[in-house]
Amino acid sequence: MLPATPSEMMTIAAARLLKSEDVCFVGIGPPSAACNLARLTHAPGITLIYESGTIGTAPAVLPLSIGDGELCRTAVTTVSVPEMFRYWLQGGRISIGFLGAAQLDPFGNINTTCIGDYARPKTRLPGGGGAPEISTSAAEIFITMQQSRRGMVKAIDFITSFGHGEGGDARARLGLHSKGPTTLITDLAVWKIDPETKEFHAHSLHPGVTKTKAEETCGWDVKYAAFVGETPPATVLELSVLRDLVQRSQAAHRRSAAA
Amino acid sequence: MAEFLSLSEAVSRHLRDGDTVAFEGFTHLIPYAAAHEAIRLGRKDLTLVRMTPDVIYDQIIGMGLARKLIFSYAGNPGVGLLRRFRDAVENAWPRSIELEEHSHAAMANAYEAGAAGLPFAVFRGYRGAELARVNKNIRSVMCPFTGEQMAAVPAIRPDVTFIHAQRANEQGDVLIEGILGVQKEAALAARQTVVTVEEVVHDFDGVHPNACILPRWAISAIAVVPGGSHPSYAAGYYGRDNAYYLAWDDIAADRRRFTAWMKQHVLEASAADFAERTKIREIG
């Protein structure tokens, strides 16, 4: 079997953080792959929730959108979108919110709105969707994205979803009692929020990744945990389950209107 | 009271230039046929409302028919950005568009407030989020009991809401199954509601008592359009045409290709073409 690609390693490292007892609000894209890999390997009991209202879903293929039919067919129940955001998210029943980001700063603040000025954007991005309230109402936030100097920046152009603001006790000062972002999983490393400064510190580098590589692909000055380990390599089981899942999903997405 | 009309009659009678209109659907049951009819009729200066404006709003915006967009996520989910929407925002092509941007939680609450006859929605949201700086309709109120500062947004009250559903019965009641999104709230928040359906059945005998049914007296008009949500999907009838969503990224990338595509597949097409499309495997 070929070794894990950086992208596969990102999904696998992210999946390992999830537990069977978690109730996870899943963002589309990389978070969805990680959450379903966890469900298909070590966390079969995990409750996956998508903002389309599907609670406890167990899709055989990764959805292309957050409202694919597969999510509804395999869910414990499907509720309306207002109920999803009011009772289940705002009501405090989500243990993990799993988000992606177009731009991220070292304090876990996320931009998915625009590059450049809001009124005259250089690039208009899709916007916040569910993330502004997921980031404050879920008990804890995981973020996953590929490292790049354009994506991981010292200051983001727009705070779509609040992480730790300028750090320290910024969340508490806003009256937020949830933990906010605690972990960032990239294609090169696992990062954890420092308990005092609330900045991401690189905690472990994926196999074969050097500090130089991690720093070259990050737009902020990389800080490291006291001990920086190596992320345990992908196992044969993790890789084979992930590759099967991705292959099934790509085939399904290429198919058009199947009856 | 729901009237059964042809789609062109339903849209021409209930949608006017300058209206605030919601074509709602959350991945599932997006009312494409109704929106294409609005494009063919050339209804313009519209304020479009939707939580997840996807390809259908990209098409309306690209045709220059929208003045304003009230939304919370404008993307082609799993594929990328909306290129006609971007062109309008970044380059004012074919015209500029005003944005009123929210989060999903805000829009869902605002529709619910509209359905409930309230002037605004209150929820715990937008903490630390910069949208509150650029959208004057995001404000705050204090809880009179605890003193907590809560987010407030105005209720959404469309002039008309269009939705797609699986079935109507002969009396004009409408049954919606599967992912419901915010359609019930959007329908009840609007002054008028037009529903396209896959088919009409005699009655709803045997349907679960807790099923989502909009009674006939809460609906203005029903048009029967098999396949009317393609390339979105109707659970129990046809699946999502993911290949269409993937192909759209290229079609919308170029103004001329987009314009030619719209001419062929929308302007020179009709509601009757939708049934075939749920069987076709490739587009453009």
Chai-1 contact restraints between the chains, C-beta under 6 A:
chainA,res_idxA,chainB,res_idxB,connection_type,confidence,min_distance_angstrom,max_distance_angstrom,comment,restraint_id
A,I28,B,P77,contact,1.0,0.0,6.0,A-B,restraint_1
A,I28,B,G78,contact,1.0,0.0,6.0,A-B,restraint_2
A,S52,B,F26,contact,1.0,0.0,6.0,A-B,restraint_3
A,S52,B,T27,contact,1.0,0.0,6.0,A-B,restraint_4
A,S52,B,I179,contact,1.0,0.0,6.0,A-B,restraint_5
A,G53,B,I179,contact,1.0,0.0,6.0,A-B,restraint_6
A,L64,B,G78,contact,1.0,0.0,6.0,A-B,restraint_7
A,L64,B,N242,contact,1.0,0.0,6.0,A-B,restraint_8
A,S65,B,T27,contact,1.0,0.0,6.0,A-B,restraint_9
A,S65,B,P77,contact,1.0,0.0,6.0,A-B,restraint_10
A,S65,B,G78,contact,1.0,0.0,6.0,A-B,restraint_11
A,G67,B,F26,contact,1.0,0.0,6.0,A-B,restraint_12
A,G67,B,T27,contact,1.0,0.0,6.0,A-B,restraint_13
A,G67,B,H28,contact,1.0,0.0,6.0,A-B,restraint_14
A,G67,B,I179,contact,1.0,0.0,6.0,A-B,restraint_15
A,G69,B,Y233,contact,1.0,0.0,6.0,A-B,restraint_16
A,G69,B,A235,contact,1.0,0.0,6.0,A-B,restraint_17
A,C72,B,G178,contact,1.0,0.0,6.0,A-B,restraint_18
A,C72,B,I179,contact,1.0,0.0,6.0,A-B,restraint_19
A,T78,B,I179,contact,1.0,0.0,6.0,A-B,restraint_20
A,S80,B,L180,contact,1.0,0.0,6.0,A-B,restraint_21
A,V81,B,F26,contact,1.0,0.0,6.0,A-B,restraint_22
A,V81,B,A108,contact,1.0,0.0,6.0,A-B,restraint_23
A,V81,B,G181,contact,1.0,0.0,6.0,A-B,restraint_24
A,V81,B,V182,contact,1.0,0.0,6.0,A-B,restraint_25
A,P82,B,A108,contact,1.0,0.0,6.0,A-B,restraint_26
A,P82,B,E112,contact,1.0,0.0,6.0,A-B,restraint_27
A,P82,B,E185,contact,1.0,0.0,6.0,A-B,restraint_28
A,F85,B,A105,contact,1.0,0.0,6.0,A-B,restraint_29
A,F85,B,A108,contact,1.0,0.0,6.0,A-B,restraint_30
A,Q90,B,R124,contact,1.0,0.0,6.0,A-B,restraint_31
A,Y118,B,V134,contact,1.0,0.0,6.0,A-B,restraint_32
A,R124,B,R86,contact,1.0,0.0,6.0,A-B,restraint_33
A,R124,B,V89,contact,1.0,0.0,6.0,A-B,restraint_34
A,R124,B,E90,contact,1.0,0.0,6.0,A-B,restraint_35
A,P126,B,Y73,contact,1.0,0.0,6.0,A-B,restraint_36
A,P126,B,A74,contact,1.0,0.0,6.0,A-B,restraint_37
A,P126,B,G75,contact,1.0,0.0,6.0,A-B,restraint_38
A,G127,B,Y73,contact,1.0,0.0,6.0,A-B,restraint_39
A,G127,B,A74,contact,1.0,0.0,6.0,A-B,restraint_40
A,G127,B,E101,contact,1.0,0.0,6.0,A-B,restraint_41
A,G128,B,S103,contact,1.0,0.0,6.0,A-B,restraint_42
A,G129,B,Y73,contact,1.0,0.0,6.0,A-B,restraint_43
A,G129,B,H104,contact,1.0,0.0,6.0,A-B,restraint_44
A,G130,B,H104,contact,1.0,0.0,6.0,A-B,restraint_45
A,P132,B,S103,contact,1.0,0.0,6.0,A-B,restraint_46
A,P132,B,A129,contact,1.0,0.0,6.0,A-B,restraint_47
A,E133,B,S103,contact,1.0,0.0,6.0,A-B,restraint_48
A,E133,B,A105,contact,1.0,0.0,6.0,A-B,restraint_49
A,E133,B,G125,contact,1.0,0.0,6.0,A-B,restraint_50
A,T136,B,R127,contact,1.0,0.0,6.0,A-B,restraint_51
A,F158,B,E130,contact,1.0,0.0,6.0,A-B,restraint_52
A,I159,B,E130,contact,1.0,0.0,6.0,A-B,restraint_53
A,F162,B,G128,contact,1.0,0.0,6.0,A-B,restraint_54
A,F162,B,A129,contact,1.0,0.0,6.0,A-B,restraint_55
A,L174,B,R127,contact,1.0,0.0,6.0,A-B,restraint_56
A,L174,B,G128,contact,1.0,0.0,6.0,A-B,restraint_57
A,L176,B,R127,contact,1.0,0.0,6.0,A-B,restraint_58
A,H253,B,N242,contact,1.0,0.0,6.0,A-B,restraint_59
A,S256,B,D241,contact,1.0,0.0,6.0,A-B,restraint_60
A,S256,B,A243,contact,1.0,0.0,6.0,A-B,restraint_61
A,S256,B,R281,contact,1.0,0.0,6.0,A-B,restraint_62
A,A257,B,Y238,contact,1.0,0.0,6.0,A-B,restraint_63
A,A257,B,G239,contact,1.0,0.0,6.0,A-B,restraint_64
A,A257,B,D241,contact,1.0,0.0,6.0,A-B,restraint_65
A,A257,B,T278,contact,1.0,0.0,6.0,A-B,restraint_66
A,A258,B,G239,contact,1.0,0.0,6.0,A-B,restraint_67
